[in-house]
Amino acid sequence: MARYAPDHKDQTRQRMVETSARRFKRDGFDGSGIATLVADAGLTNGAFYGHFASKHDLIATVVAEQLAAQVARVETLPLGLASVEVVVDEYLSPGHRDDPGEGCPSAALLDEITRQEPAARQAYTDGARALIDAIARHLAADDVPQARDRAIGLYSLLIASLQLARAVTDLDLSDQVLASARDNAMRIVTGPAPTSGTPSSSRAAS
């Protein structure tokens, strides 16, 4: 009988998660059945059930691990606004727009996650909260006020803008959406310019 390395089972499970994530982001959760998902990973149906109780179990796992990878990416960057700008530029790039299978799970699947079972929705909730908090730490590191509110605004803007850029058939318009979204994202990141001089109310009273 063939003998497997001690980490063979973990590697097989991870391959299943990674190939399924790409398939889901390209075709949606309902776009493929277990047979297609296991074929993508080079496995059999029997092997699938050795790792996951159901397709819903796999979906929840994929959602959790995809968001965790995004959090890890943000957390590896040096604290500060410059790192948030890096994230914005990567997210709103034509390359990201044109390759949903390797991109953000939120932009590809958010509307479907709302219709999933509680485990997947909870996995998304936990992951989204962690990602928002990770972004907020970068904003707060530069003494930006209301860092978490800004992080939520930025998170929402990035996802919606990428979805719109992918939805339209006019490439010029799609590029405009990305460019405009970047400008607006950076306004959220940097916040309003500080006021200088004496407040107008004080000047009026003097």
Helices and strands as residue ranges (DSSP letters): H 8-27, G 29-31, H 34-40, H 45-49, H 55-76, H 81-91, H 94-97, G 100-102, H 105-113, H 118-141, H 147-167, H 171-190, H 200-205
